[in-house]
Amino acid sequence: MADKILAKDKLGDFLGKLQADYEVYAPQEVEGKPQWAPVEESDKVLWDFSNTHTSPKDFFFPQTEIMMRFKNVQDHENGMVMEAEPPLANKRLLFNIRPCDAKAFQVLDLIFVQDEMTNDLFWKDKRDKTTLVGLACSDPCPSCFCTSMNCGPASTTGLDALVFDLGDKLLVRALTEKGEAVAEGLDDAAEADQAAAEEQTKAAEAQISSSVGMDKVNERSVMELYEAGMWDRVYENCLNCGTCTYVCPTCHCFDIQDETQGESGRRVRNWDNCMSWLFTMHGTGHNPRGAKKDRVRQRFMHKFKYIPVKRDGEIGCVGCGRCVLLCPVNIDVRRVVNDMNA
């Protein structure tokens, strides 16, 4: 698949062509923050940003998602009519998604679509109908540690195409058939443009000063890490507010509830988080993670030990750094994991 080149002054025409086939979304400034929004004007698309304020996970795993609707009908033979929610109506394209967020979707694929018995139709439908066009990082933020998490500033995992911003032009690298469809009609990139993209990647990787060790975490048994004395210190400052879980691109815990009004109702699933004591509360009143220490330990053990054990070494974190930036009490995941590894 040959690299293509797109002049920045042709971006409006390029996006307009895509909008004929897709609902196109891209990072734009919303309320002073880089956030995902539908593309209406090409000059509103952001290029100079560290990462969006929140993860684009909501496109595939919405914070609140209707699974089905139901209604009691008196003259119906079964007394209740159930209706499945329709699938996604249109194809979508996420433009300028960061490689770490695309990598997160690949991690979540391992959770939501494992086999015939574990196949989340809601997740898979949205994934199949969405094209991901990434934007390589040229200036990673200080809290980023993606290179320690099987990722990187120009990682291609999970992407259909990857774009390099070369100033007045873009190098477009198609990675899948979906990506080739996006790049169709563009001119081939020159060797000098390809070299510039490679230099940009090397420079970006060199800027990432944070490193997280996982070698000892991988070697140690689950129980050895579970019983480590470090957890007696880590949990003390935590508020159990759940901010880290809600901004995380790989957190995927949810609760399912039936909401009714009169004879009608709907079944919804909502984001949940392991920081909440209610998350593991049993109907009997017993709570296996009733203490704050247990909940904090669960979050880190799940991402950095349980998922790697169950998913062939894949880590439940992509190093985007959002939790580092937004934790109200400055709990730093990099420090915690390095303590697990020490």
C-alpha positions in Angstrom: 0.0 0.0 0.0 1.7 3.2 -1.2 1.9 6.3 0.9 -0.2 9.2 -0.4 0.1 12.9 -0.1 -2.7 15.5 0.5 -2.1 19.3 0.4 -3.6 21.0 3.4 -5.4 23.5 1.2 -7.3 20.6 -0.4 -8.5 19.3 3.0 -12.0 20.8 2.6 -12.5 19.0 -0.7 -11.1 15.8 0.8 -13.4 15.8 3.8 -16.3 16.8 1.7 -15.8 13.7 -0.5 -15.6 11.5 2.6 -18.9 13.0 4.0 -20.7 11.7 1.0 -20.1 8.2 2.3 -19.5 8.6 6.1 -20.6 10.6 9.1 -17.2 12.3 9.8 -16.0 13.3 13.3 -12.8 14.9 14.3 -11.2 16.7 17.3 -12.4 20.3 17.5 -12.3 23.0 20.2 -15.4 22.7 22.2 -15.8 24.8 25.4 -12.1 25.5 25.3 -11.0 21.8 25.2 -10.2 19.5 22.3 -13.3 17.3 22.0 -14.8 15.0 19.4 -17.5 16.7 17.2 -19.1 16.2 13.7 -17.1 17.9 11.0 -19.0 20.8 9.5 -16.1 23.1 8.5 -12.6 21.7 7.6 -10.8 24.6 9.2 -12.3 23.7 12.6 -10.5 20.4 12.6 -7.6 20.4 15.2 -4.0 19.5 14.3 -2.1 20.9 17.1 -3.4 19.1 20.2 -1.9 16.6 22.7 -5.1 14.5 22.9 -8.8 14.9 23.2 -10.1 15.8 26.7 -12.0 12.5 26.8 -11.6 9.3 25.0 -13.5 8.5 21.8 -14.6 5.2 23.4 -18.1 6.6 23.5 -18.5 6.1 19.7 -18.4 2.3 20.3 -19.3 1.9 24.0 -21.6 4.8 24.8 -21.9 6.0 28.4 -25.6 5.1 28.2 -26.7 2.6 25.5 -30.2 1.3 24.9 -30.1 -2.5 24.3 -33.9 -3.1 23.7 -37.3 -1.7 24.4 -40.3 -3.5 25.7 -44.0 -2.9 26.3 -46.8 -4.7 28.1 -49.7 -5.3 25.7 -52.9 -6.7 27.2 -54.2 -8.5 24.1 -50.8 -9.9 23.1 -50.5 -13.7 23.6 -47.3 -13.3 25.6 -48.3 -10.2 27.4 -45.1 -8.3 26.4 -43.6 -7.2 23.2 -39.8 -6.8 23.0 -38.1 -4.9 20.3 -34.4 -4.8 19.6 -32.6 -1.5 19.0 -31.8 -1.0 15.3 -28.1 -1.3 14.3 -26.0 1.8 13.4 -27.7 3.4 10.4 -24.7 5.0 8.7 -21.0 4.4 8.3 -18.8 6.6 10.4 -15.2 7.9 10.1 -13.1 9.2 13.0 -10.5 11.5 11.6 -7.3 12.5 13.5 -7.7 9.9 16.2 -4.6 9.4 18.2 -2.8 6.1 17.9 -3.2 5.3 21.6 -7.0 5.6 21.4 -7.1 3.4 18.3 -4.9 0.9 20.2 -7.4 1.0 23.0 -10.2 -0.2 20.7 -8.0 -3.2 19.7 -7.6 -4.0 23.4 -11.4 -3.8 23.9 -12.0 -6.0 20.9 -10.3 -8.8 23.0 -12.9 -8.1 25.7 -16.1 -7.6 23.7 -15.6 -10.0 20.8 -13.8 -13.1 22.1 -15.6 -16.0 20.4 -19.1 -17.1 19.4 -20.2 -17.2 23.0 -18.8 -13.8 23.9 -19.7 -11.6 20.9 -21.1 -8.2 21.9 -23.3 -7.3 18.9 -23.6 -3.7 19.9 -19.9 -3.2 20.0 -19.2 -5.2 16.9 -21.8 -3.4 14.8 -20.3 0.0 15.5 -16.7 -1.3 15.0 -17.6 -2.8 11.6 -19.2 0.4 10.4 -16.5 2.8 11.6 -13.2 3.7 9.8 -10.3 5.0 11.9 -7.9 7.5 10.4 -5.2 8.3 12.9 -3.0 11.3 13.4 0.6 10.5 14.4 1.9 12.4 17.4 4.6 14.9 16.8 4.7 16.5 20.3 3.6 13.9 23.0 2.3 15.4 26.2 4.5 15.0 29.4 2.1 12.5 31.0 2.3 10.1 28.0 4.0 6.7 28.4 2.6 4.9 25.3 5.9 3.4 24.3 5.9 1.3 27.5 2.4 0.0 26.8 2.9 -1.8 23.4 2.0 1.5 21.6 3.8 4.6 20.3 3.4 8.0 18.6 2.9 6.4 15.2 1.5 3.1 16.2 -0.7 1.6 13.5 -2.5 -1.0 15.7 -6.3 -0.7 15.2 -6.1 2.0 12.5 -7.3 1.9 8.9 -5.0 4.7 7.9 -2.4 6.9 9.6 -1.8 10.6 8.8 1.4 12.5 9.4 1.2 16.3 9.6 4.1 17.7 7.5 3.1 21.3 7.7 1.5 22.4 4.5 0.7 18.8 3.5 -0.3 15.4 4.9 1.2 12.0 4.3 -1.6 9.5 4.3 -0.6 5.8 5.0 -3.4 3.3 4.2 -3.2 0.2 6.4 -6.4 -1.7 5.5 -9.0 -1.9 2.7 -11.0 0.7 4.6 -7.9 2.9 4.6 -7.3 2.4 0.9 -10.9 3.6 0.2 -10.2 6.8 2.2 -6.9 7.5 0.3 -8.3 6.7 -3.1 -7.5 9.3 -5.7 -4.6 10.9 -3.8 -1.1 11.3 -5.4 1.7 9.0 -4.3 4.0 10.5 -1.7 7.6 11.3 -2.6 10.6 9.7 -0.8 11.4 13.0 0.9 7.9 13.1 2.4 8.2 9.5 3.7 11.6 10.3 5.2 10.1 13.4 6.9 7.4 11.2 8.5 10.0 8.7 9.8 12.0 11.5 11.3 9.0 13.0 12.9 8.2 9.6 14.5 11.8 9.2 15.9 11.7 12.7 17.3 8.3 12.1 19.0 9.5 8.8 20.5 12.6 10.6 21.9 10.4 13.2 23.6 8.6 10.6 25.7 10.6 10.7 28.9 8.2 8.6 31.1 8.9 4.8 31.1 7.0 2.1 32.9 8.5 -1.3 33.6 6.5 -4.5 33.2 9.1 -7.2 33.2 8.8 -8.1 36.9 5.0 -7.6 36.9 4.9 -10.2 34.2 7.2 -12.6 36.1 5.5 -12.4 39.4 2.4 -14.5 40.3 -1.0 -13.0 40.7 -1.0 -13.7 44.5 2.5 -12.2 45.0 1.4 -8.9 43.5 -2.0 -9.1 45.2 -0.5 -9.4 48.6 2.3 -6.8 48.1 2.7 -4.3 50.9 2.6 -1.3 48.5 -1.2 -1.4 48.4 -1.3 -0.2 52.0 0.2 3.1 50.8 -1.3 3.5 47.3 -5.0 3.6 48.3 -4.6 6.3 51.1 -5.2 9.4 48.9 -7.7 7.9 46.6 -11.2 9.4 46.7 -12.9 6.6 44.8 -14.4 9.3 42.6 -14.0 7.2 39.4 -12.5 10.0 37.3 -9.7 7.7 36.1 -12.2 5.1 34.9 -14.4 7.5 33.1 -11.6 9.1 31.1 -9.8 5.9 30.4 -10.1 4.6 26.8 -9.8 0.9 27.9 -12.1 0.8 31.0 -15.2 -1.2 30.1 -17.2 -2.1 33.2 -20.9 -1.6 32.9 -24.2 -2.2 34.7 -27.5 -3.2 33.0 -30.8 -1.8 34.2 -34.4 -1.9 33.1 -36.2 1.5 33.2 -40.0 1.6 33.0 -42.6 4.2 32.7 -46.2 3.0 32.6 -46.5 0.0 30.3 -43.3 0.8 28.4 -39.7 0.3 29.3 -36.2 0.0 28.0 -33.1 -2.0 28.9 -30.0 0.1 29.1 -26.4 -0.5 30.0 -24.4 2.3 31.7 -20.8 2.8 32.4 -19.9 1.6 35.9 -16.6 1.7 37.7 -14.6 -0.5 40.0 -13.9 2.5 42.3 -17.5 2.4 43.5 -18.4 0.2 46.5 -21.8 -0.5 44.9 -20.1 -2.1 41.9 -19.5 -5.4 43.8 -22.3 -5.2 46.4 -24.2 -8.5 46.5 -27.9 -8.8 47.1 -27.0 -10.5 50.4 -25.3 -7.3 51.6 -21.8 -8.9 51.3 -19.2 -6.9 49.4 -16.0 -8.7 48.4 -14.4 -5.4 47.7 -15.9 -3.4 50.5 -12.7 -1.6 51.5 -11.2 1.3 49.5 -7.8 -0.5 49.4 -9.5 -3.5 47.7 -11.0 -1.3 45.0 -7.9 0.6 44.2 -5.8 -2.6 44.0 -8.4 -4.1 41.7 -8.1 -1.3 39.2 -4.3 -1.7 38.8 -4.2 -5.5 39.1 -6.9 -5.8 36.4 -5.1 -3.6 33.9 -1.6 -4.7 34.4 -1.9 -8.3 35.6 -5.3 -9.9 35.0 -5.7 -8.8 31.4 -2.2 -9.7 30.4 -2.6 -13.1 31.9 -5.9 -13.7 30.1 -5.2 -11.9 26.8 -1.8 -13.3 25.8 0.3 -10.5 27.3 -1.9 -7.6 26.1 -1.9 -4.7 28.6 -5.2 -3.1 29.7 -3.6 0.4 29.3 -2.3 2.3 26.3 -0.3 5.0 28.2 -2.5 8.0 27.1 -1.9 9.8 30.4 -5.5 11.1 30.9 -5.8 9.6 34.4 -2.5 11.2 35.3 -3.6 14.6 34.2 -7.2 14.5 35.7 -6.8 12.6 39.0 -7.9 15.2 41.6 -5.4 13.8 44.2 -2.5 13.3 41.8 -2.3 9.5 41.9 0.1 8.7 39.1 -0.4 5.3 37.3 3.2 5.4 36.2 4.5 5.4 39.7 2.1 2.7 40.9 3.1 0.3 38.1 6.8 1.0 38.7 6.2 0.1 42.3 4.5 -3.1 41.3 7.5 -3.8 39.1 10.1 -2.9 41.8 
